[in-house]
Amino acid sequence: MDPQRSDDLRIQFIETLKQLHPRDAVILQKMGELPGNLSPNARDYFKGSLKISEDAVLVSLERLVNENCLAHNVNDLINPYLTPYGRELLRACRP
């Protein structure tokens, strides 16, 4: 966490980070770094770039949705997007 942003630090951020698997954190970080939609979709993008199973990607995406870092349209978990909470969490964690 960046000490200069201590006013922006929410206790919830710490609790969220405790709940994340390292893979979840990597996916969240990449979601914040990569502009626009991931091609062909987030599920397949992370499956290929992280060289993990489809189920592993979906478990991470579900965890990030449950932690309010990502959201998705109904029946469209393969194309999630960052929530305001997720963006603020990423800002608080930037060096």
DSSP file (Angstrom, degrees, kcal/mol; ACC not computed):
  #  RESIDUE AA STRUCTURE BP1 BP2  ACC     N-H-->O    O-->H-N    N-H-->O    O-->H-N    TCO  KAPPA ALPHA  PHI   PSI    X-CA   Y-CA   Z-CA
    1    1 A M              0   0    0      0, 0.0    92,-0.2     0, 0.0    91,-0.1   0.000 360.0 360.0 360.0 144.8    0.0    0.0    0.0
    2    2 A D    >   -     0   0    0     90,-1.6     3,-1.7    92,-0.2     7,-0.1  -0.718 360.0-151.9 -83.2 117.7    1.2    3.5   -0.8
    3    3 A P  G >  S+     0   0    0      0, 0.0     3,-1.4     0, 0.0    -1,-0.1   0.783  94.1  63.5 -61.9 -26.8    1.7    5.5    2.5
    4    4 A Q  G 3  S+     0   0    0      1,-0.3     3,-0.2     2,-0.1    -2,-0.0   0.650 102.7  50.6 -71.9 -12.6    0.9    8.8    0.7
    5    5 A R  G X   +     0   0    0     -3,-1.7     3,-1.7     1,-0.2     4,-0.5   0.020  69.9 124.3-109.6  26.7   -2.6    7.5    0.1
    6    6 A S  G X   +     0   0    0     -3,-1.4     3,-0.9     1,-0.3    -1,-0.2   0.792  69.1  61.2 -61.1 -27.7   -3.3    6.5    3.7
    7    7 A D  G 3  S+     0   0    0     -3,-0.2    -1,-0.3     1,-0.2    -2,-0.1   0.773 104.4  50.1 -67.5 -23.9   -6.4    8.6    3.7
    8    8 A D  G <  S+     0   0    0     -3,-1.7     2,-0.5     2,-0.1    -1,-0.2   0.493  85.1 112.3 -90.3  -4.6   -7.8    6.5    0.9
    9    9 A L    <   -     0   0    0     -3,-0.9     2,-0.4    -4,-0.5    80,-0.0  -0.573  49.4-166.1 -76.9 121.5   -7.0    3.2    2.7
   10   10 A R    >>  -     0   0    0     -2,-0.5     3,-1.3     1,-0.1     4,-0.9  -0.870  26.9-132.3-105.2 139.9  -10.2    1.4    3.7
   11   11 A I  H 3> S+     0   0    0     -2,-0.4     4,-1.9     1,-0.3     3,-0.4   0.847 108.0  65.4 -56.6 -33.6  -10.1   -1.4    6.2
   12   12 A Q  H 3> S+     0   0    0      1,-0.2     4,-2.7     2,-0.2    -1,-0.3   0.828  92.6  61.2 -59.8 -31.7  -12.2   -3.3    3.7
   13   13 A F  H <> S+     0   0    0     -3,-1.3     4,-2.6     2,-0.2    -1,-0.2   0.925 104.6  47.5 -61.5 -43.1   -9.3   -3.3    1.2
   14   14 A I  H  X S+     0   0    0     -4,-0.9     4,-1.9    -3,-0.4    -2,-0.2   0.921 112.4  49.0 -63.7 -44.1   -7.2   -5.3    3.7
   15   15 A E  H  X S+     0   0    0     -4,-1.9     4,-1.0     1,-0.2    -1,-0.2   0.898 111.2  50.4 -63.1 -39.7  -10.0   -7.8    4.3
   16   16 A T  H >X S+     0   0    0     -4,-2.7     3,-1.0     1,-0.2     4,-0.7   0.945 108.7  51.1 -62.4 -48.1  -10.5   -8.2    0.5
   17   17 A L  H >< S+     0   0    0     -4,-2.6     3,-0.8     1,-0.3    -1,-0.2   0.848 104.6  57.8 -60.7 -34.2   -6.8   -8.8   -0.1
   18   18 A K  H 3< S+     0   0    0     -4,-1.9    -1,-0.3     1,-0.2    -2,-0.2   0.806 105.4  51.7 -63.8 -28.3   -6.8  -11.5    2.6
   19   19 A Q  H << S+     0   0    0     -3,-1.0     2,-0.3    -4,-1.0    -1,-0.2   0.605  92.3  95.9 -84.7 -12.4   -9.5  -13.3    0.7
   20   20 A L    <<  -     0   0    0     -3,-0.8    40,-0.0    -4,-0.7    -3,-0.0  -0.622  66.7-138.8 -90.2 137.4   -7.7  -13.3   -2.6
   21   21 A H    >>  -     0   0    0     -2,-0.3     4,-1.9     1,-0.1     3,-0.6  -0.557  36.2-107.2 -74.9 151.6   -5.6  -16.2   -4.0
   22   22 A P  H 3> S+     0   0    0      0, 0.0     4,-2.1     0, 0.0     5,-0.2   0.863 122.9  55.4 -52.1 -36.3   -2.4  -14.9   -5.7
   23   23 A R  H 3> S+     0   0    0      1,-0.2     4,-2.3     2,-0.2     5,-0.2   0.894 104.6  52.8 -64.2 -38.8   -4.0  -15.8   -9.1
   24   24 A D  H <> S+     0   0    0     -3,-0.6     4,-2.7     1,-0.2    -1,-0.2   0.918 108.7  50.4 -60.6 -43.2   -7.0  -13.6   -8.2
   25   25 A A  H  X S+     0   0    0     -4,-1.9     4,-2.6     2,-0.2    -1,-0.2   0.882 109.1  50.9 -64.4 -39.1   -4.8  -10.7   -7.5
   26   26 A V  H  X S+     0   0    0     -4,-2.1     4,-2.6     2,-0.2    -1,-0.2   0.929 111.5  47.6 -63.9 -44.7   -2.9  -11.1  -10.8
   27   27 A I  H  X S+     0   0    0     -4,-2.3     4,-2.4     2,-0.2    -2,-0.2   0.924 112.5  49.0 -63.4 -43.9   -6.2  -11.2  -12.7
   28   28 A L  H  X S+     0   0    0     -4,-2.7     4,-1.5     2,-0.2    -2,-0.2   0.931 111.6  49.3 -60.6 -45.4   -7.5   -8.1  -10.9
   29   29 A Q  H  X S+     0   0    0     -4,-2.6     4,-1.4     1,-0.2     3,-0.2   0.922 112.0  48.1 -60.9 -44.6   -4.2   -6.2  -11.5
   30   30 A K  H  X S+     0   0    0     -4,-2.6     4,-2.5     1,-0.2    -1,-0.2   0.872 106.1  57.8 -64.7 -37.1   -4.4   -7.1  -15.2
   31   31 A M  H  < S+     0   0    0     -4,-2.4    -1,-0.2     1,-0.2    -2,-0.2   0.860 109.7  45.9 -60.8 -33.7   -8.0   -6.0  -15.5
   32   32 A G  H  < S+     0   0    0     -4,-1.5    -1,-0.2    -3,-0.2    -2,-0.2   0.780 115.6  45.4 -78.2 -27.7   -6.9   -2.6  -14.2
   33   33 A E  H  < S+     0   0    0     -4,-1.4    -2,-0.2    -5,-0.1    -3,-0.2   0.811  98.3  74.9 -85.4 -32.3   -3.9   -2.4  -16.6
   34   34 A L  S  < S-     0   0    0     -4,-2.5     2,-0.1    -5,-0.1    -1,-0.1  -0.729  76.4-138.6 -92.3 118.9   -5.5   -3.5  -19.8
   35   35 A P        -     0   0    0      0, 0.0    -2,-0.1     0, 0.0    -3,-0.1  -0.416  60.2  -6.7 -74.6 148.8   -7.8   -1.0  -21.5
   36   36 A G  S    S-     0   0    0     -2,-0.1     2,-0.2     2,-0.0    -2,-0.1  -0.122 109.2 -17.9  70.7-164.3  -11.0   -2.0  -23.1
   37   37 A N        -     0   0    0      1,-0.1     2,-0.3    44,-0.0     4,-0.1  -0.518  64.4-121.5 -79.9 142.8  -12.4   -5.5  -23.5
   38   38 A L        -     0   0    0     -2,-0.2     4,-0.1    -4,-0.1     6,-0.1  -0.656  47.4 -87.0 -82.6 140.7  -10.1   -8.5  -23.4
   39   39 A S  S    S-     0   0    0     -2,-0.3     2,-0.0     1,-0.2    -1,-0.0  -0.813 101.9  -7.8-107.2 137.9  -10.1  -10.6  -26.5
   40   40 A P  S    S-     0   0    0      0, 0.0     2,-0.3     0, 0.0    -1,-0.2  -0.962 134.7 -47.8 -75.4 -21.1  -11.9  -12.7  -27.3
   41   41 A N     >  -     0   0    0      1,-0.1     4,-2.6    -4,-0.1     5,-0.2  -0.949  54.3 -96.7-162.5 168.3  -13.2  -12.5  -23.7
   42   42 A A  H  > S+     0   0    0     36,-1.1     4,-2.6    -2,-0.3     5,-0.3   0.898 119.3  54.1 -61.4 -42.0  -11.7  -12.3  -20.2
   43   43 A R  H  > S+     0   0    0     35,-1.4     4,-2.1     1,-0.2    -1,-0.2   0.953 115.1  38.0 -57.4 -52.5  -12.0  -16.0  -19.5
   44   44 A D  H  > S+     0   0    0      2,-0.2     4,-2.1     1,-0.2     5,-0.2   0.854 113.7  56.7 -70.8 -34.5  -10.2  -17.1  -22.7
   45   45 A Y  H  X S+     0   0    0     -4,-2.6     4,-2.9     1,-0.2     5,-0.2   0.957 113.4  39.1 -60.1 -50.5   -7.7  -14.2  -22.4
   46   46 A F  H  X S+     0   0    0     -4,-2.6     4,-2.3     1,-0.2     6,-0.4   0.844 110.7  59.2 -71.8 -33.0   -6.6  -15.3  -18.9
   47   47 A K  H  X>S+     0   0    0     -4,-2.1     5,-1.2    -5,-0.3     4,-0.5   0.930 116.1  35.1 -58.0 -44.9   -6.8  -19.0  -19.7
   48   48 A G  H  <5S+     0   0    0     -4,-2.1    -2,-0.2     3,-0.2    -1,-0.2   0.917 120.3  45.2 -77.1 -45.6   -4.2  -18.4  -22.5
   49   49 A S  H  <5S+     0   0    0     -4,-2.9    -3,-0.2    -5,-0.2    -2,-0.2   0.848 123.5  34.6 -73.1 -32.4   -2.0  -15.8  -20.9
   50   50 A L  H  <5S-     0   0    0     -4,-2.3    -1,-0.2    -5,-0.2    -2,-0.2   0.541 101.5-132.7 -95.2  -8.0   -1.8  -17.4  -17.5
   51   51 A K  T  <5 +     0   0    0     -4,-0.5     2,-0.3    -5,-0.3    -3,-0.2   0.947  60.4 130.4  54.2  54.1   -1.8  -21.0  -18.9
   52   52 A I      < -     0   0    0     -5,-1.2    -1,-0.2    -6,-0.4    -2,-0.1  -0.829  61.9 -83.2-129.1 168.2   -4.4  -22.2  -16.5
   53   53 A S     >  -     0   0    0     -2,-0.3     4,-2.0     1,-0.1     5,-0.2  -0.258  34.1-115.7 -71.8 159.4   -7.7  -24.1  -16.9
   54   54 A E  H  > S+     0   0    0      1,-0.2     4,-2.6     2,-0.2     5,-0.2   0.902 118.0  53.7 -58.6 -42.2  -11.0  -22.5  -17.8
   55   55 A D  H  > S+     0   0    0      1,-0.2     4,-2.6     2,-0.2    -1,-0.2   0.899 105.4  52.9 -61.8 -40.6  -12.3  -23.6  -14.4
   56   56 A A  H  > S+     0   0    0      2,-0.2     4,-1.9     1,-0.2    -1,-0.2   0.901 110.8  47.5 -62.3 -40.5   -9.4  -21.9  -12.6
   57   57 A V  H  X S+     0   0    0     -4,-2.0     4,-2.8     2,-0.2    -2,-0.2   0.944 112.3  49.1 -64.3 -47.1  -10.1  -18.6  -14.4
   58   58 A L  H  X S+     0   0    0     -4,-2.6     4,-2.7     1,-0.2    -2,-0.2   0.870 108.2  53.4 -63.4 -37.2  -13.8  -18.8  -13.6
   59   59 A V  H  X S+     0   0    0     -4,-2.6     4,-2.3     2,-0.2    -1,-0.2   0.927 111.6  46.4 -62.2 -43.5  -13.1  -19.5   -9.9
   60   60 A S  H  X S+     0   0    0     -4,-1.9     4,-2.4     2,-0.2    -2,-0.2   0.920 112.6  49.1 -64.9 -43.4  -10.9  -16.4   -9.8
   61   61 A L  H  X S+     0   0    0     -4,-2.8     4,-2.0     1,-0.2    -2,-0.2   0.914 111.6  49.6 -63.0 -41.3  -13.5  -14.3  -11.6
   62   62 A E  H  X S+     0   0    0     -4,-2.7     4,-2.8     2,-0.2    -1,-0.2   0.915 110.2  50.5 -63.2 -42.1  -16.2  -15.5   -9.3
   63   63 A R  H  X S+     0   0    0     -4,-2.3     4,-1.7     1,-0.2    -2,-0.2   0.916 110.5  49.5 -61.5 -43.0  -14.1  -14.7   -6.2
   64   64 A L  H  <>S+     0   0    0     -4,-2.4     5,-2.5     2,-0.2     6,-1.6   0.843 111.5  48.8 -67.5 -33.0  -13.4  -11.2   -7.6
   65   65 A V  H ><5S+     0   0    0     -4,-2.0     3,-1.7     4,-0.2    -2,-0.2   0.924 110.3  51.3 -67.8 -44.7  -17.1  -10.7   -8.2
   66   66 A N  H 3<5S+     0   0    0     -4,-2.8    -2,-0.2     1,-0.3    -1,-0.2   0.803 108.9  51.3 -62.8 -28.9  -17.9  -11.9   -4.6
   67   67 A E  T 3<5S-     0   0    0     -4,-1.7    -1,-0.3    -5,-0.2    -2,-0.2   0.347 116.2-117.0 -89.5   6.3  -15.3   -9.4   -3.2
   68   68 A N  T < 5S+     0   0    0     -3,-1.7    18,-0.5     2,-0.2    17,-0.3   0.696  86.6 114.3  67.2  21.5  -17.0   -6.6   -5.2
   69   69 A C  S   <S+     0   0    0     -5,-2.5    14,-2.2    -6,-0.2     2,-0.3   0.781  80.1  27.2 -87.6 -31.4  -13.9   -6.0   -7.3
   70   70 A L  E     -A   82   0A   0     -6,-1.6     2,-0.3    12,-0.2    -2,-0.2  -0.893  65.1-170.6-126.8 157.6  -15.5   -7.1  -10.5
   71   71 A A  E     -A   81   0A   0     10,-2.4    10,-2.7    -2,-0.3     2,-0.3  -0.906   5.9-166.6-137.3 167.3  -19.1   -7.1  -11.8
   72   72 A H        -     0   0    0     -2,-0.3     5,-0.1     8,-0.2     3,-0.1  -0.986  27.8 -98.1-152.3 159.8  -20.7   -8.6  -14.9
   73   73 A N    >   -     0   0    0      3,-0.4     3,-1.9     6,-0.4     6,-0.1  -0.404  66.4 -68.8 -73.6 158.4  -23.9   -8.5  -16.8
   74   74 A V  T 3  S-     0   0    0      1,-0.3    -1,-0.2    -2,-0.1     0, 0.0  -0.206 119.8  -0.8 -51.8 132.1  -26.5  -11.3  -16.2
   75   75 A N  T 3  S+     0   0    0     -3,-0.1    -1,-0.3     1,-0.1     3,-0.1   0.769 109.0 102.8  57.7  30.6  -25.2  -14.7  -17.4
   76   76 A D    X   +     0   0    0     -3,-1.9     3,-1.5     1,-0.1    -3,-0.4  -0.325  25.3 144.1-138.6  54.9  -22.0  -13.1  -18.7
   77   77 A L  T 3   +     0   0    0      1,-0.3    -1,-0.1    -5,-0.1    -3,-0.1   0.723  66.9  71.4 -65.7 -20.5  -19.2  -14.0  -16.2
   78   78 A I  T 3  S+     0   0    0      1,-0.3   -35,-1.4    -3,-0.1   -36,-1.1   0.633 101.7  43.8 -74.4 -10.6  -16.7  -14.4  -19.0
   79   79 A N  S <  S+     0   0    0     -3,-1.5    -6,-0.4   -38,-0.2    -1,-0.3  -0.485  78.9 163.5-129.4  63.5  -16.7  -10.6  -19.6
   80   80 A P        -     0   0    0      0, 0.0     2,-0.3     0, 0.0    -8,-0.2  -0.262  20.1-152.4 -76.1 169.0  -16.5   -8.9  -16.2
   81   81 A Y  E     -A   71   0A   0    -10,-2.7   -10,-2.4   -44,-0.1     2,-0.1  -0.963  26.0 -91.1-139.2 156.8  -15.6   -5.3  -15.6
   82   82 A L  E     -A   70   0A   0     -2,-0.3   -12,-0.2   -12,-0.2   -13,-0.1  -0.403  36.3-143.6 -68.1 139.7  -14.0   -3.4  -12.7
   83   83 A T     >  -     0   0    0    -14,-2.2     4,-2.5    -2,-0.1     5,-0.2  -0.527  31.0-103.4 -90.7 167.1  -16.3   -1.9  -10.2
   84   84 A P  H  > S+     0   0    0      0, 0.0     4,-2.5     0, 0.0     5,-0.2   0.897 126.1  53.6 -56.5 -38.7  -15.5    1.4   -8.5
   85   85 A Y  H  > S+     0   0    0    -17,-0.3     4,-2.5     1,-0.2     5,-0.2   0.927 108.3  49.1 -61.3 -44.8  -14.4   -0.6   -5.4
   86   86 A G  H  > S+     0   0    0    -18,-0.5     4,-2.2   -17,-0.2    -1,-0.2   0.900 111.2  49.1 -62.2 -41.6  -12.0   -2.6   -7.6
   87   87 A R  H  X S+     0   0    0     -4,-2.5     4,-2.2     2,-0.2    -1,-0.2   0.908 112.5  47.8 -64.9 -41.5  -10.6    0.5   -9.1
   88   88 A E  H  X S+     0   0    0     -4,-2.5     4,-2.3     2,-0.2    -2,-0.2   0.886 110.1  52.6 -66.8 -38.5  -10.1    2.2   -5.7
   89   89 A L  H  X S+     0   0    0     -4,-2.5     4,-1.3     2,-0.2    -2,-0.2   0.931 110.3  48.1 -61.4 -45.4   -8.5   -1.0   -4.3
   90   90 A L  H  X S+     0   0    0     -4,-2.2     4,-0.7     1,-0.2     3,-0.3   0.899 110.3  51.8 -63.0 -40.6   -6.0   -1.0   -7.2
   91   91 A R  H >< S+     0   0    0     -4,-2.2     3,-0.9     1,-0.2    -1,-0.2   0.910 108.4  51.3 -61.0 -41.9   -5.2    2.7   -6.7
   92   92 A A  H 3< S+     0   0    0     -4,-2.3   -90,-1.6     1,-0.2    -1,-0.2   0.778 111.0  49.2 -66.7 -25.7   -4.5    2.0   -3.0
   93   93 A C  H 3< S+     0   0    0     -4,-1.3    -1,-0.2    -3,-0.3    -2,-0.2   0.507  83.7 112.7 -93.4  -5.4   -2.2   -0.8   -3.9
   94   94 A R    <<        0   0    0     -3,-0.9   -92,-0.2    -4,-0.7    -3,-0.0  -0.420 360.0 360.0 -70.2 141.7   -0.1    1.0   -6.6
   95   95 A P              0   0    0      0, 0.0    -1,-0.1     0, 0.0    -4,-0.1   0.495 360.0 360.0 -71.5 360.0    3.5    1.8   -5.7
